[in-house]
Amino acid sequence: MRDFYAPSAPAPLDQADGLRRLFAGTRQRFVPLAANPHVAASGALLDHVTASFAARGQRVLVVDAADTAPLPNEMALLDVASCVETLSDHVAYLPARGLPLQHVDTRGSAASFLDTLSQAAPQADVVLLHANATDLARMFMRRPARPILLGADHAESLKHAYAACKLLAQRCSLMTFDLLIAAPRRSKRVPSIASSLAGCADGFLGAVLHDWAVVDPSTAPDTPDMALDRLLAAQLTLADDPLPGMVMAARAASLGAN
């Protein structure tokens, strides 16, 4: 575990140092996946996403904070790094059910949990965050991201995916999304499901479904999948454009430090 994850980073040197490092850009990517209780194959989706990133040479930390995830070790509140399980040279896992709520501040933000993960796993290129939309909203209030919605080829999963899209759009102003659908590759319902969700997101929220892919849960995670690879490749190239309020705060802190 300690071979893959280095010790926590030192504290910022001054008030503006953390903001300067934030906007300097890093190679670490946080990829939020909105948990969906109506997708029985959520575990398979996580496995396929993780395998696709790992095949690209990315070191992946899978943080499972969904309601169906295992409870974290009691030490997680004191030392997250000690609770990370190394599964392979490129993949590590953190059971994290309930952990985001333990990092909520007085403004309702759990952004500090992302900072904690960065310090616990500084060598991870990609941090996959599988959590309920409400927890993701608390973590990504001020961080740009393109959440990945999870769905299946039936109506209840589609309703829940749209509800997650709506919540994240309204609370975080995140307006672009991707969609992964757990279904047989030849399912005739999949294109209409993606089209329906895209239409609702655009028509009612002004949001955009950027891309979607089908993941067949019956296939091995390392099965080549061009659509999934395309979707995740685009996730890695997302611009780290800070929100306007954060830019102003960074400039003010920088001026105050000079």
C-alpha positions in Angstrom: 0.0 0.0 0.0 2.7 2.5 0.9 4.7 1.5 -2.2 1.8 2.8 -4.3 0.7 5.7 -2.2 3.2 8.2 -0.8 2.7 9.9 2.6 0.4 12.9 2.9 1.6 16.1 1.4 2.9 18.9 3.6 0.7 21.8 4.6 0.6 25.0 2.4 3.4 27.5 3.1 1.0 30.5 3.1 -2.6 31.4 2.6 -2.4 31.6 -1.2 -0.2 28.6 -1.7 -3.0 26.1 -1.7 -4.9 28.2 -4.3 -1.8 28.6 -6.4 -1.3 24.8 -6.5 -5.0 24.3 -7.2 -4.8 26.4 -10.4 -1.3 25.2 -11.4 -2.9 22.0 -12.6 -2.1 18.4 -11.7 -2.3 15.1 -13.5 -4.7 13.7 -10.9 -8.3 13.5 -12.2 -11.4 13.1 -10.1 -14.1 11.2 -12.0 -17.6 11.2 -10.3 -19.9 8.3 -11.0 -23.5 8.8 -9.8 -24.6 5.7 -8.0 -27.9 4.2 -9.1 -29.7 1.6 -6.9 -31.7 0.4 -9.9 -28.5 -0.8 -11.7 -27.9 -4.3 -10.4 -24.6 -4.4 -12.3 -23.0 -1.3 -10.8 -20.0 -3.3 -9.7 -19.4 -4.6 -13.2 -19.6 -1.0 -14.5 -16.9 0.1 -12.0 -14.8 -2.9 -12.9 -14.9 -2.0 -16.6 -14.2 1.7 -16.1 -11.3 0.8 -13.8 -9.9 -1.7 -16.3 -10.1 0.8 -19.2 -8.2 3.5 -17.3 -5.6 0.9 -16.1 -5.1 -0.2 -19.7 -4.2 3.3 -20.5 -1.4 3.1 -17.9 -3.4 5.2 -15.4 -3.1 4.4 -11.7 -6.6 4.3 -10.3 -8.0 4.7 -6.8 -11.6 3.4 -6.7 -13.5 5.2 -3.8 -16.8 3.4 -3.3 -19.0 5.7 -1.1 -22.4 4.5 -2.4 -25.1 3.2 0.0 -24.3 -0.4 -1.2 -20.6 0.0 -0.5 -18.8 -1.7 2.5 -18.3 0.4 5.6 -14.8 1.9 5.9 -12.4 0.8 8.5 -12.8 2.8 11.7 -9.3 4.2 11.2 -10.5 6.0 8.0 -11.5 9.0 10.0 -7.9 9.4 11.3 -5.8 8.0 8.5 -7.4 7.4 5.1 -4.2 6.2 3.5 -3.9 3.3 5.9 -7.3 2.0 4.8 -6.6 2.0 1.0 -6.4 -1.6 -0.3 -3.9 -2.2 -3.1 -5.4 -4.6 -5.6 -2.7 -4.5 -8.3 0.1 -2.2 -9.6 -2.5 0.1 -11.2 -5.6 -0.3 -9.0 -6.4 0.4 -5.4 -9.7 0.5 -3.5 -11.2 2.4 -0.6 -14.5 1.4 0.9 -16.0 4.7 1.9 -19.7 4.5 2.7 -20.5 7.5 4.9 -17.1 9.1 4.7 -18.2 12.1 2.6 -20.6 13.2 5.3 -17.8 13.1 7.8 -16.1 15.9 5.9 -19.0 18.3 5.5 -18.2 21.8 6.7 -20.6 24.5 8.0 -21.5 25.5 4.5 -22.5 22.0 3.5 -19.4 21.3 1.4 -17.5 18.0 1.5 -14.8 19.3 -0.8 -12.2 18.6 1.9 -12.8 14.9 1.4 -11.3 15.3 -2.1 -8.3 17.0 -0.6 -8.0 14.2 1.9 -8.0 11.6 -0.9 -5.3 13.6 -2.8 -3.1 13.5 0.2 -3.8 9.9 0.9 -3.2 8.8 -2.7 -0.9 11.4 -4.3 0.3 9.0 -7.0 -3.1 8.1 -8.2 -3.7 9.4 -11.7 -7.4 8.9 -11.6 -9.7 8.9 -8.5 -13.1 7.2 -9.3 -15.7 8.5 -6.9 -18.8 6.2 -6.8 -21.3 7.9 -4.6 -24.9 9.1 -4.4 -25.7 12.3 -6.3 -26.3 14.1 -3.0 -22.8 13.3 -1.8 -21.3 14.1 -5.1 -23.0 17.5 -5.0 -21.4 18.2 -1.6 -18.0 17.2 -2.9 -18.1 19.0 -6.3 -19.8 22.3 -5.3 -16.7 24.2 -6.5 -14.9 21.8 -8.7 -15.4 21.4 -12.5 -16.3 17.8 -13.5 -18.3 15.8 -16.0 -20.3 13.3 -13.9 -20.9 9.9 -15.3 -24.5 8.8 -14.8 -25.1 5.0 -14.5 -28.2 3.3 -15.9 -29.6 0.1 -17.2 -32.1 -0.8 -19.9 -35.3 -0.3 -17.9 -37.3 2.8 -16.9 -36.6 3.0 -13.1 -32.9 3.3 -13.7 -33.5 6.0 -16.3 -35.6 8.0 -13.9 -32.9 7.8 -11.2 -30.2 8.8 -13.6 -32.2 11.8 -14.6 -32.8 12.7 -11.0 -29.0 12.6 -10.4 -28.4 14.8 -13.4 -31.0 17.3 -12.2 -29.6 17.5 -8.7 -26.0 18.0 -9.8 -27.1 20.6 -12.4 -29.1 22.6 -9.9 -26.7 22.4 -6.9 -23.3 22.5 -8.6 -24.1 24.1 -12.0 -22.5 21.1 -13.7 -24.1 21.0 -17.1 -22.4 18.2 -19.1 -22.7 14.5 -18.3 -21.7 11.1 -19.6 -23.8 8.0 -19.4 -22.9 4.3 -19.0 -25.7 1.8 -19.6 -25.4 -1.8 -18.2 -27.0 -3.9 -20.9 -26.4 -6.6 -23.5 -24.6 -4.9 -26.4 -27.4 -5.9 -28.8 -30.2 -4.4 -26.6 -32.6 -2.5 -28.9 -33.7 -0.3 -26.0 -30.3 1.3 -25.4 -30.3 4.0 -28.1 -33.8 5.2 -27.1 -32.8 5.3 -23.4 -29.7 7.5 -24.2 -31.8 9.7 -26.5 -34.6 10.1 -24.0 -32.2 11.1 -21.2 -30.4 13.5 -23.5 -33.7 15.1 -24.5 -34.9 15.5 -20.9 -31.5 16.9 -19.8 -31.5 19.5 -22.6 -35.2 20.4 -22.6 -35.7 20.7 -18.8 -32.3 21.5 -17.4 -30.3 23.0 -20.3 -27.7 20.3 -19.7 -25.9 18.2 -22.3 -25.3 14.5 -22.5 -21.8 14.6 -23.9 -21.3 10.9 -24.6 -22.7 7.5 -23.7 -21.6 3.9 -23.9 -23.0 0.4 -23.3 -21.2 -2.0 -20.9 -22.2 -5.6 -21.1 -21.9 -6.9 -17.5 -21.4 -10.5 -18.8 -18.1 -9.6 -20.5 -14.8 -9.5 -18.8 -13.6 -6.1 -17.6 -10.6 -6.2 -19.9 -12.7 -6.8 -23.0 -11.9 -4.1 -25.7 -14.6 -1.5 -25.9 -14.1 1.4 -28.2 -17.1 3.4 -27.0 -16.1 3.2 -23.4 -12.5 4.0 -24.2 -13.6 7.0 -26.2 -15.8 8.3 -23.3 -13.0 7.8 -20.7 -10.3 9.3 -22.9 -12.4 12.5 -23.1 -12.7 12.5 -19.3 -8.9 12.6 -19.1 -8.8 15.7 -21.3 -11.3 17.8 -19.5 -10.1 21.3 -18.9 -9.6 22.3 -15.3 -11.4 25.6 -15.7 -12.1 27.0 -12.2 -15.4 28.5 -11.3 -15.5 32.4 -11.4 -15.7 32.8 -7.6 -12.7 30.6 -7.1 -10.7 32.7 -9.6 -11.5 35.9 -7.8 -10.5 34.3 -4.5 -7.2 33.1 -5.9 -6.3 36.5 -7.2 -7.2 38.2 -4.0 -5.2 35.7 -1.9 -2.3 36.1 -4.3 -2.3 39.9 -4.1 -2.6 39.7 -0.3 0.5 37.5 -0.1 2.7 39.8 -2.3 
